[in-house]
Amino acid sequence: MLTSAPGPMTTAALREQLSADLARPVVIETVYRGLSLLADRGQVLRVPTRGRHTQWAISA
């Protein structure tokens, strides 16, 4: 999803897309946990934003 996104995506947007792709609900905490793990590995970046909605992008 992030690889084909035109820009950074919020955790909520990624959860919605993943739920639609899997045709079942996905809990946002599960998505955030996975994204945090990928960020720790350097595969995704947390994009600085104003407000509470974390955005994510693929690292270069």
N, CA, C and O atoms as CSV, one atom per row, in Angstrom:
chain,resi,resn,atom,element,x,y,z
A,1,MET,N,N,0.803,-1.185,0.000
A,1,MET,CA,C,0.000,0.000,0.000
A,1,MET,C,C,0.853,1.258,0.000
A,1,MET,O,O,0.637,2.171,-0.797
A,2,LEU,N,N,1.818,1.295,0.897
A,2,LEU,CA,C,2.679,2.478,0.937
A,2,LEU,C,C,3.550,2.580,-0.309
A,2,LEU,O,O,3.866,3.680,-0.763
A,3,THR,N,N,3.934,1.446,-0.855
A,3,THR,CA,C,4.802,1.496,-2.031
A,3,THR,C,C,4.098,2.101,-3.240
A,3,THR,O,O,4.749,2.699,-4.096
A,4,SER,N,N,2.785,1.955,-3.320
A,4,SER,CA,C,2.056,2.499,-4.467
A,4,SER,C,C,1.324,3.801,-4.140
A,4,SER,O,O,0.677,4.384,-5.010
A,5,ALA,N,N,1.422,4.254,-2.901
A,5,ALA,CA,C,0.746,5.496,-2.505
A,5,ALA,C,C,1.472,6.701,-3.083
A,5,ALA,O,O,2.700,6.701,-3.171
A,6,PRO,N,N,0.721,7.735,-3.481
A,6,PRO,CA,C,1.355,8.934,-4.035
A,6,PRO,C,C,2.080,9.770,-2.987
A,6,PRO,O,O,2.849,10.669,-3.330
A,7,GLY,N,N,1.839,9.479,-1.720
A,7,GLY,CA,C,2.479,10.227,-0.638
A,7,GLY,C,C,2.294,9.484,0.669
A,7,GLY,O,O,1.800,8.357,0.677
A,8,PRO,N,N,2.682,10.097,1.771
A,8,PRO,CA,C,2.507,9.453,3.073
A,8,PRO,C,C,1.040,9.140,3.357
A,8,PRO,O,O,0.141,9.819,2.862
A,9,MET,N,N,0.813,8.106,4.159
A,9,MET,CA,C,-0.540,7.703,4.544
A,9,MET,C,C,-0.639,7.653,6.062
A,9,MET,O,O,0.338,7.339,6.742
A,10,THR,N,N,-1.809,7.961,6.586
A,10,THR,CA,C,-2.030,7.862,8.026
A,10,THR,C,C,-2.230,6.406,8.416
A,10,THR,O,O,-2.533,5.554,7.581
A,11,THR,N,N,-2.054,6.145,9.699
A,11,THR,CA,C,-2.296,4.804,10.224
A,11,THR,C,C,-3.740,4.388,9.942
A,11,THR,O,O,-3.999,3.249,9.555
A,12,ALA,N,N,-4.676,5.316,10.137
A,12,ALA,CA,C,-6.095,5.014,9.910
A,12,ALA,C,C,-6.372,4.684,8.441
A,12,ALA,O,O,-7.125,3.756,8.145
A,13,ALA,N,N,-5.766,5.439,7.526
A,13,ALA,CA,C,-5.975,5.169,6.099
A,13,ALA,C,C,-5.400,3.805,5.723
A,13,ALA,O,O,-5.997,3.067,4.939
A,14,LEU,N,N,-4.249,3.479,6.282
A,14,LEU,CA,C,-3.654,2.167,6.012
A,14,LEU,C,C,-4.530,1.051,6.568
A,14,LEU,O,O,-4.690,0.013,5.925
A,15,ARG,N,N,-5.098,1.252,7.753
A,15,ARG,CA,C,-5.994,0.251,8.336
A,15,ARG,C,C,-7.223,0.053,7.470
A,15,ARG,O,O,-7.635,-1.081,7.226
A,16,GLU,N,N,-7.815,1.147,7.002
A,16,GLU,CA,C,-8.998,1.047,6.144
A,16,GLU,C,C,-8.684,0.286,4.865
A,16,GLU,O,O,-9.460,-0.571,4.442
A,17,GLN,N,N,-7.554,0.596,4.252
A,17,GLN,CA,C,-7.171,-0.080,3.014
A,17,GLN,C,C,-6.894,-1.559,3.256
A,17,GLN,O,O,-7.308,-2.414,2.472
A,18,LEU,N,N,-6.195,-1.852,4.341
A,18,LEU,CA,C,-5.895,-3.250,4.670
A,18,LEU,C,C,-7.178,-4.031,4.958
A,18,LEU,O,O,-7.322,-5.170,4.515
A,19,SER,N,N,-8.097,-3.429,5.689
A,19,SER,CA,C,-9.379,-4.086,5.965
A,19,SER,C,C,-10.139,-4.370,4.675
A,19,SER,O,O,-10.726,-5.440,4.516
A,20,ALA,N,N,-10.125,-3.415,3.763
A,20,ALA,CA,C,-10.805,-3.609,2.480
A,20,ALA,C,C,-10.125,-4.708,1.665
A,20,ALA,O,O,-10.801,-5.551,1.076
A,21,ASP,N,N,-8.806,-4.703,1.628
A,21,ASP,CA,C,-8.063,-5.712,0.863
A,21,ASP,C,C,-8.276,-7.123,1.417
A,21,ASP,O,O,-8.371,-8.087,0.658
A,22,LEU,N,N,-8.349,-7.235,2.750
A,22,LEU,CA,C,-8.520,-8.545,3.384
A,22,LEU,C,C,-9.980,-8.950,3.528
A,22,LEU,O,O,-10.282,-10.095,3.861
A,23,ALA,N,N,-10.886,-8.007,3.276
A,23,ALA,CA,C,-12.336,-8.226,3.415
A,23,ALA,C,C,-12.708,-8.647,4.834
A,23,ALA,O,O,-13.613,-9.457,5.038
A,24,ARG,N,N,-12.003,-8.089,5.802
A,24,ARG,CA,C,-12.319,-8.308,7.218
A,24,ARG,C,C,-11.737,-7.148,8.014
A,24,ARG,O,O,-10.773,-6.516,7.580
A,25,PRO,N,N,-12.314,-6.868,9.169
A,25,PRO,CA,C,-11.810,-5.746,9.976
A,25,PRO,C,C,-10.413,-6.007,10.530
A,25,PRO,O,O,-10.072,-7.130,10.903
A,26,VAL,N,N,-9.627,-4.960,10.575
A,26,VAL,CA,C,-8.289,-5.020,11.151
A,26,VAL,C,C,-8.229,-3.963,12.248
A,26,VAL,O,O,-8.678,-2.834,12.050
A,27,VAL,N,N,-7.684,-4.321,13.387
A,27,VAL,CA,C,-7.586,-3.412,14.519
A,27,VAL,C,C,-6.439,-2.429,14.291
A,27,VAL,O,O,-5.346,-2.830,13.891
A,28,ILE,N,N,-6.684,-1.146,14.545
A,28,ILE,CA,C,-5.683,-0.113,14.275
A,28,ILE,C,C,-4.406,-0.329,15.088
A,28,ILE,O,O,-3.317,-0.009,14.613
A,29,GLU,N,N,-4.522,-0.866,16.302
A,29,GLU,CA,C,-3.329,-1.121,17.118
A,29,GLU,C,C,-2.408,-2.140,16.455
A,29,GLU,O,O,-1.186,-2.037,16.569
A,30,THR,N,N,-2.976,-3.110,15.773
A,30,THR,CA,C,-2.176,-4.102,15.059
A,30,THR,C,C,-1.405,-3.449,13.918
A,30,THR,O,O,-0.233,-3.755,13.700
A,31,VAL,N,N,-2.057,-2.559,13.201
A,31,VAL,CA,C,-1.405,-1.854,12.091
A,31,VAL,C,C,-0.288,-0.968,12.637
A,31,VAL,O,O,0.820,-0.966,12.101
A,32,TYR,N,N,-0.572,-0.218,13.698
A,32,TYR,CA,C,0.430,0.672,14.281
A,32,TYR,C,C,1.634,-0.122,14.787
A,32,TYR,O,O,2.777,0.288,14.585
A,33,ARG,N,N,1.384,-1.251,15.438
A,33,ARG,CA,C,2.470,-2.099,15.935
A,33,ARG,C,C,3.360,-2.569,14.780
A,33,ARG,O,O,4.587,-2.543,14.884
A,34,GLY,N,N,2.734,-2.999,13.683
A,34,GLY,CA,C,3.507,-3.437,12.518
A,34,GLY,C,C,4.310,-2.309,11.899
A,34,GLY,O,O,5.464,-2.494,11.514
A,35,LEU,N,N,3.693,-1.136,11.806
A,35,LEU,CA,C,4.398,0.021,11.248
A,35,LEU,C,C,5.558,0.448,12.149
A,35,LEU,O,O,6.621,0.825,11.655
A,36,SER,N,N,5.358,0.390,13.450
A,36,SER,CA,C,6.430,0.728,14.390
A,36,SER,C,C,7.605,-0.233,14.243
A,36,SER,O,O,8.762,0.185,14.288
A,37,LEU,N,N,7.311,-1.505,14.070
A,37,LEU,CA,C,8.361,-2.496,13.853
A,37,LEU,C,C,9.120,-2.204,12.565
A,37,LEU,O,O,10.350,-2.248,12.546
A,38,LEU,N,N,8.401,-1.907,11.495
A,38,LEU,CA,C,9.051,-1.562,10.221
A,38,LEU,C,C,9.875,-0.290,10.340
A,38,LEU,O,O,10.930,-0.172,9.715
A,39,ALA,N,N,9.401,0.666,11.139
A,39,ALA,CA,C,10.164,1.907,11.360
A,39,ALA,C,C,11.453,1.598,12.122
A,39,ALA,O,O,12.505,2.152,11.803
A,40,ASP,N,N,11.382,0.725,13.115
A,40,ASP,CA,C,12.579,0.336,13.859
A,40,ASP,C,C,13.600,-0.337,12.958
A,40,ASP,O,O,14.804,-0.227,13.191
A,41,ARG,N,N,13.135,-1.028,11.939
A,41,ARG,CA,C,14.022,-1.697,10.972
A,41,ARG,C,C,14.498,-0.766,9.864
A,41,ARG,O,O,15.334,-1.147,9.045
A,42,GLY,N,N,13.965,0.458,9.839
A,42,GLY,CA,C,14.364,1.430,8.828
A,42,GLY,C,C,13.647,1.274,7.496
A,42,GLY,O,O,14.075,1.858,6.501
A,43,GLN,N,N,12.564,0.500,7.453
A,43,GLN,CA,C,11.861,0.257,6.193
A,43,GLN,C,C,10.772,1.280,5.907
A,43,GLN,O,O,10.429,1.516,4.749
A,44,VAL,N,N,10.228,1.886,6.955
A,44,VAL,CA,C,9.267,2.983,6.800
A,44,VAL,C,C,9.687,4.126,7.707
A,44,VAL,O,O,10.454,3.942,8.652
A,45,LEU,N,N,9.177,5.293,7.406
A,45,LEU,CA,C,9.476,6.486,8.202
A,45,LEU,C,C,8.203,7.080,8.749
A,45,LEU,O,O,7.174,7.100,8.074
A,46,ARG,N,N,8.273,7.570,9.987
A,46,ARG,CA,C,7.190,8.388,10.524
A,46,ARG,C,C,7.396,9.783,9.965
A,46,ARG,O,O,8.462,10.373,10.137
A,47,VAL,N,N,6.400,10.302,9.309
A,47,VAL,CA,C,6.482,11.625,8.704
A,47,VAL,C,C,6.005,12.652,9.726
A,47,VAL,O,O,4.895,12.527,10.243
A,48,PRO,N,N,6.823,13.668,10.029
A,48,PRO,CA,C,6.398,14.680,10.994
A,48,PRO,C,C,5.143,15.410,10.505
A,48,PRO,O,O,5.090,15.882,9.369
A,49,THR,N,N,4.146,15.495,11.371
A,49,THR,CA,C,2.902,16.175,11.035
A,49,THR,C,C,2.433,16.979,12.240
A,49,THR,O,O,2.892,16.777,13.364
A,50,ARG,N,N,1.517,17.887,11.976
A,50,ARG,CA,C,0.854,18.592,13.069
A,50,ARG,C,C,-0.361,17.772,13.468
A,50,ARG,O,O,-1.001,17.158,12.615
A,51,GLY,N,N,-0.678,17.757,14.735
A,51,GLY,CA,C,-1.840,17.005,15.177
A,51,GLY,C,C,-1.476,15.608,15.616
A,51,GLY,O,O,-0.306,15.272,15.799
A,52,ARG,N,N,-2.524,14.788,15.783
A,52,ARG,CA,C,-2.309,13.475,16.354
A,52,ARG,C,C,-2.215,12.348,15.349
A,52,ARG,O,O,-1.899,11.224,15.739
A,53,HIS,N,N,-2.470,12.588,14.091
A,53,HIS,CA,C,-2.488,11.517,13.095
A,53,HIS,C,C,-1.098,11.266,12.536
A,53,HIS,O,O,-0.559,12.073,11.778
A,54,THR,N,N,-0.532,10.141,12.922
A,54,THR,CA,C,0.793,9.768,12.433
A,54,THR,C,C,0.704,9.390,10.969
A,54,THR,O,O,-0.202,8.665,10.559
A,55,GLN,N,N,1.646,9.881,10.182
A,55,GLN,CA,C,1.722,9.507,8.773
A,55,GLN,C,C,2.981,8.696,8.553
A,55,GLN,O,O,3.978,8.848,9.258
A,56,TRP,N,N,2.908,7.835,7.561
A,56,TRP,CA,C,4.007,6.904,7.265
A,56,TRP,C,C,4.366,6.966,5.799
A,56,TRP,O,O,3.510,7.208,4.948
A,57,ALA,N,N,5.644,6.745,5.507
A,57,ALA,CA,C,6.121,6.691,4.123
A,57,ALA,C,C,7.214,5.623,4.034
A,57,ALA,O,O,7.860,5.293,5.029
A,58,ILE,N,N,7.404,5.102,2.853
A,58,ILE,CA,C,8.489,4.143,2.610
A,58,ILE,C,C,9.817,4.910,2.707
A,58,ILE,O,O,9.944,6.009,2.168
A,59,SER,N,N,10.791,4.327,3.391
A,59,SER,CA,C,12.099,4.977,3.472
A,59,SER,C,C,12.843,4.796,2.162
A,59,SER,O,O,12.652,3.810,1.450
A,60,ALA,N,N,13.677,5.745,1.864
A,60,ALA,CA,C,14.425,5.705,0.595
A,60,ALA,C,C,15.605,4.789,0.658
A,60,ALA,O,O,16.330,4.648,-0.326
